[in-house]
Amino acid sequence: MEIAKKFDSGKLTVTVGGRVDTVTAPELSVALNLDGVTDLTIDLAGVPYMSSAGLRCLLAAQKSMNANGGEMRISNVQPVVKEVLDLTGFSGIFTLV
């Protein structure tokens, strides 16, 4: 899995590539350190698969942003990952763009 981060004045964009599963989710969790972040975009264009471990990372980020009054968006969700979000009900929790 590859992760690229771009931070500018409270805005963080995290671009993820590769599978997000039990093995790689801890790396994503570390990358989603949201200290000082008021606007978060997670770009999943390069993610062909996401397990429940990855979903937990996204949910933790969403809860953190909600608690701090920030905004979070998930962009470029691939169809297979979108199906997982829909089946779990998470697509109703996240802002998908």
C-alpha positions in Angstrom: 0.0 0.0 0.0 1.2 3.5 -0.8 0.1 6.6 1.0 0.8 10.2 0.0 -0.2 13.2 2.2 -0.6 16.8 1.4 -1.2 19.3 4.2 -1.8 23.0 3.8 -3.4 25.4 6.3 -5.6 22.8 8.1 -6.5 20.9 4.9 -5.2 17.4 4.6 -5.5 15.2 1.5 -4.5 11.6 1.9 -4.1 9.6 -1.3 -4.1 5.8 -0.8 -3.1 3.2 -3.3 -3.3 -0.6 -3.0 -5.2 -3.0 -0.8 -6.4 -1.8 2.6 -6.7 -4.9 4.8 -5.7 -6.2 8.2 -2.0 -6.1 7.3 -2.0 -2.5 5.8 -4.7 -0.8 7.8 -2.4 0.1 10.7 -0.3 2.1 8.3 -3.4 4.0 7.1 -4.4 4.6 10.7 -1.0 6.2 11.4 -1.3 8.3 8.3 -4.6 9.6 9.4 -3.1 11.6 12.4 -5.5 14.5 12.3 -3.8 17.0 14.6 -4.5 20.4 13.3 -6.7 19.1 10.5 -10.1 20.9 9.9 -10.7 19.6 6.3 -9.9 16.1 5.3 -10.1 14.4 1.9 -9.2 10.7 1.5 -8.7 9.8 -2.1 -9.3 6.1 -2.7 -8.8 6.1 -6.5 -6.0 3.5 -6.2 -7.8 1.2 -3.7 -9.2 -1.9 -5.3 -10.1 -3.7 -2.0 -10.9 -2.6 1.5 -11.6 -4.9 4.4 -13.3 -4.2 7.7 -10.0 -3.1 9.1 -9.8 -0.3 6.6 -13.4 0.6 7.3 -12.5 1.0 11.0 -9.7 3.5 10.0 -12.2 5.5 8.0 -14.8 5.5 10.7 -12.2 6.5 13.3 -11.2 9.5 11.1 -14.8 10.5 10.6 -15.4 10.4 14.4 -12.3 12.5 15.0 -13.3 15.1 12.4 -16.9 15.2 13.8 -15.6 15.7 17.4 -13.4 18.6 16.2 -16.0 20.2 14.0 -14.1 19.4 10.9 -15.2 18.1 7.5 -14.2 14.8 5.9 -14.8 13.6 2.3 -13.9 10.3 0.6 -13.2 10.7 -3.1 -12.8 8.5 -6.1 -14.2 5.3 -4.5 -13.9 2.3 -6.7 -17.0 0.2 -7.4 -15.9 -2.8 -5.3 -15.1 -0.6 -2.3 -18.4 1.4 -2.9 -20.3 -1.9 -2.7 -18.6 -2.7 0.7 -19.6 0.8 1.9 -23.1 0.3 0.8 -23.5 -3.2 2.2 -22.2 -2.0 5.6 -24.3 1.2 5.7 -21.1 3.3 5.8 -21.9 5.1 2.6 -24.6 6.9 4.6 -22.1 7.9 7.2 -19.4 9.3 4.9 -19.5 12.1 2.4 -18.6 10.4 -0.9 -17.5 12.7 -3.7 
